[in-house]
Amino acid sequence: MSDESLVPRPSEQRPHLRASDADREQTAETLRRAMGEGRLSVEELEDRLRVAYSAPTVRELELLVSDVTPVLPTSGDRRGVASARPPGLTVREGPGGDRWIVAIMSGHERRGRWRIGARCTVLNIMGGSDIDLNAVELSESMTQLNVYSVMGGGEVRVPHGVQVEVSNLAIMGGNDVQLGDEVVPPGGPVIRIRLVSIMGGCSVKRGRKLSKEERRRQKELRESDA
């Protein structure tokens, strides 16, 4: 077969965009959230996850969530939900929201639906904090999260589809930032994270942390489709 046969002719329909691993994971996250909201049963979730992790195109992923994703407004009150936000993340401008998260010789966990202030400081001293922003409510479209770890550390989970800017400094320790090469559409919220670690460390990763059971099922689905 010649290379020319692989190139679509002008008269041919343009093929659907191929799906990336980040596209598949974002779709899986939307499906899991839909089950949590009661839009899908456990059996329906497993069936759709199996298809999602093997879907070759973005179009097929869109069809999997088309009946469980609410239609978002494209204009109007800026105090409402931003049209470019990823599923689960909301922006409701105004006062309120957590401004301090402190773990001193202890642990702290913040996940699920919660509201974060425009500026929030996480302090880990001989302790650790796990911060999940996948379903957080932002009080402004620009959020500054400062994480200071002294002989401690933690993990910050950020959602797919949101712009994240990270600066980090580590002294006798280390920070781990894994955001991948995901291309984020413009116009959405921005989360700025400053990591400062002394004899400790903090990690920043995309996506919700999966449970052991979810990781096991994900592995089985990928192996069955291999």
C-alpha positions as CSV (number, residue, x, y, z in Angstrom):
1,M,0.0,0.0,0.0
2,S,1.4,3.4,-1.0
3,D,1.7,6.3,1.4
4,E,-0.6,8.3,-0.9
5,S,-3.5,5.9,-0.1
6,L,-3.3,6.9,3.6
7,V,-3.8,10.6,2.8
8,P,-7.6,11.7,2.6
9,R,-8.5,13.2,-0.7
10,P,-10.1,16.6,-0.8
11,S,-13.5,15.0,-1.7
12,E,-13.3,12.6,1.3
13,Q,-14.8,13.4,4.7
14,R,-12.3,14.5,7.2
15,P,-11.8,11.7,9.8
16,H,-12.8,12.2,13.4
17,L,-10.1,13.5,15.8
18,R,-8.2,10.7,17.5
19,A,-8.6,10.5,21.3
20,S,-5.7,10.9,23.7
21,D,-5.2,9.2,27.0
22,A,-6.2,12.5,28.7
23,D,-9.4,12.6,26.7
24,R,-10.3,9.1,27.8
25,E,-9.5,9.8,31.5
26,Q,-11.6,13.0,31.4
27,T,-14.5,11.1,29.9
28,A,-14.1,8.4,32.6
29,E,-14.1,11.0,35.3
30,T,-17.4,12.5,33.9
31,L,-19.0,9.1,33.9
32,R,-18.0,8.4,37.5
33,R,-19.4,11.7,38.5
34,A,-22.6,10.9,36.7
35,M,-23.0,7.7,38.6
36,G,-22.5,9.6,41.9
37,E,-25.3,11.9,40.8
38,G,-27.6,9.0,40.1
39,R,-27.6,9.4,36.3
40,L,-26.0,6.0,35.7
41,S,-26.1,2.7,37.5
42,V,-23.0,0.8,38.5
43,E,-23.5,-1.6,35.6
44,E,-24.0,1.2,33.1
45,L,-20.8,2.9,34.4
46,E,-18.7,-0.3,34.0
47,D,-20.1,-0.8,30.4
48,R,-19.3,2.8,29.4
49,L,-15.9,2.8,31.1
50,R,-15.0,-0.3,29.1
51,V,-15.9,1.5,25.9
52,A,-14.2,4.8,27.0
53,Y,-10.8,3.3,27.6
54,S,-10.8,1.6,24.2
55,A,-12.5,4.5,22.2
56,P,-10.3,5.5,19.3
57,T,-11.9,8.9,18.6
58,V,-13.1,12.0,20.5
59,R,-16.5,11.7,18.8
60,E,-17.1,8.3,20.4
61,L,-16.1,9.7,23.8
62,E,-18.6,12.6,23.4
63,L,-21.4,10.2,22.6
64,L,-20.7,8.3,25.9
65,V,-21.4,11.4,28.0
66,S,-23.9,13.2,25.8
67,D,-26.9,12.1,27.9
68,V,-25.4,12.6,31.3
69,T,-23.8,16.0,30.9
70,P,-26.0,19.1,31.7
71,V,-26.0,21.8,29.0
72,L,-23.9,24.7,30.2
73,P,-24.7,28.4,29.5
74,T,-22.5,30.0,26.9
75,S,-23.1,33.6,28.0
76,G,-24.9,35.6,30.7
77,D,-24.1,36.1,34.4
78,R,-20.4,35.8,35.0
79,R,-21.1,34.9,38.6
80,G,-22.5,31.6,37.5
81,V,-20.8,28.6,36.0
82,A,-18.1,29.4,33.4
83,S,-18.9,27.8,30.0
84,A,-15.3,26.6,29.6
85,R,-15.0,24.9,32.9
86,P,-14.3,21.2,33.1
87,P,-17.1,18.9,34.4
88,G,-17.5,19.1,38.2
89,L,-15.6,22.4,38.6
90,T,-17.7,25.5,39.3
91,V,-17.0,29.2,39.5
92,R,-19.3,31.3,41.7
93,E,-17.6,34.6,42.3
94,G,-18.1,36.1,45.7
95,P,-16.8,36.0,49.3
96,G,-16.3,32.9,51.3
97,G,-14.3,29.7,50.9
98,D,-11.5,28.0,52.7
99,R,-8.4,30.3,53.1
100,W,-6.3,28.1,55.5
101,I,-5.7,24.4,55.6
102,V,-3.3,23.4,58.4
103,A,-1.8,20.1,59.3
104,I,0.7,20.1,62.2
105,M,1.9,16.7,63.2
106,S,-1.3,15.3,61.8
107,G,-3.1,14.8,58.5
108,H,-5.8,16.7,56.7
109,E,-8.0,15.7,53.7
110,R,-10.1,18.0,51.6
111,R,-12.1,16.4,48.8
112,G,-15.6,16.3,47.3
113,R,-17.7,19.4,47.0
114,W,-16.2,22.3,48.9
115,R,-15.5,26.0,48.3
116,I,-12.0,27.5,48.1
117,G,-11.1,31.2,48.6
118,A,-9.4,33.2,45.9
119,R,-6.2,32.8,48.0
120,C,-5.7,29.7,50.1
121,T,-2.7,28.6,52.1
122,V,-1.9,25.0,53.0
123,L,0.6,24.6,55.9
124,N,2.1,21.1,56.5
125,I,4.5,20.9,59.5
126,M,5.6,17.4,60.3
127,G,2.2,16.4,58.8
128,G,0.5,16.2,55.4
129,S,-2.6,17.4,53.5
130,D,-4.4,15.8,50.6
131,I,-6.2,18.5,48.5
132,D,-8.6,17.4,45.8
133,L,-9.8,20.3,43.5
134,N,-11.7,18.1,41.0
135,A,-15.2,19.1,42.3
136,V,-14.2,22.3,44.1
137,E,-16.2,25.5,43.9
138,L,-14.0,28.5,43.0
139,S,-14.7,31.9,44.4
140,E,-12.9,33.6,41.6
141,S,-11.8,32.5,38.1
142,M,-8.2,33.0,39.2
143,T,-7.2,31.0,42.3
144,Q,-3.9,31.1,44.2
145,L,-3.0,28.1,46.2
146,N,0.2,28.3,48.4
147,V,1.5,25.0,49.8
148,Y,4.2,25.2,52.5
149,S,5.7,21.9,53.7
150,V,8.2,21.7,56.5
151,M,9.3,18.1,57.3
152,G,6.0,17.1,55.8
153,G,4.1,17.1,52.5
154,G,1.0,16.2,50.7
155,E,-0.8,15.9,47.4
156,V,-2.8,18.3,45.3
157,R,-5.2,16.9,42.7
158,V,-6.3,19.2,39.9
159,P,-9.0,18.5,37.3
160,H,-8.6,17.9,33.6
161,G,-9.5,20.8,31.3
162,V,-8.3,23.6,33.6
163,Q,-5.2,25.7,33.3
164,V,-2.8,25.0,36.1
165,E,0.4,27.0,36.7
166,V,2.9,25.7,39.2
167,S,6.1,27.2,40.7
168,N,8.1,25.2,43.2
169,L,11.0,25.4,45.5
170,A,12.5,22.5,47.4
171,I,15.3,22.6,50.0
172,M,16.5,19.2,51.2
173,G,13.4,17.7,49.7
174,G,11.5,17.5,46.4
175,N,8.3,18.3,44.7
176,D,6.6,16.1,42.0
177,V,4.5,17.8,39.3
178,Q,2.7,15.6,36.8
179,L,0.3,17.6,34.6
180,G,1.0,15.9,31.3
181,D,0.8,17.6,27.9
182,E,-2.9,18.3,28.0
183,V,-4.0,21.3,25.9
184,V,-6.4,23.4,27.9
185,P,-9.0,25.5,26.0
186,P,-8.8,29.3,26.6
187,G,-11.3,31.3,28.6
188,G,-11.6,28.9,31.6
189,P,-10.5,29.3,35.2
190,V,-6.8,29.3,36.2
191,I,-5.3,27.7,39.3
192,R,-1.9,28.9,40.3
193,I,0.0,26.7,42.8
194,R,3.1,27.7,44.7
195,L,5.0,24.8,46.3
196,V,7.7,25.5,49.0
197,S,9.1,22.4,50.7
198,I,11.8,22.2,53.3
199,M,12.9,18.7,54.2
200,G,9.6,17.6,52.7
201,G,7.8,17.5,49.4
202,C,4.4,17.8,47.7
203,S,3.0,16.4,44.4
204,V,0.6,17.9,41.9
205,K,-1.3,15.5,39.6
206,R,-4.3,15.7,37.3
207,G,-7.5,13.8,37.8
208,R,-9.2,12.4,40.8
209,K,-7.3,9.8,42.9
210,L,-8.8,6.4,42.1
211,S,-9.6,3.9,44.8
212,K,-7.9,0.5,44.8
213,E,-11.1,-1.1,43.4
214,E,-11.2,1.5,40.6
215,R,-7.6,1.0,39.7
216,R,-8.1,-2.8,39.6
217,R,-11.1,-2.5,37.3
218,Q,-9.3,0.0,35.1
219,K,-6.4,-2.4,34.7
220,E,-8.8,-5.3,33.9
221,L,-10.6,-3.2,31.3
222,R,-7.4,-2.2,29.6
223,E,-6.1,-5.8,29.6
224,S,-9.4,-7.2,28.2
225,D,-9.3,-4.6,25.3
226,A,-5.6,-5.2,24.5
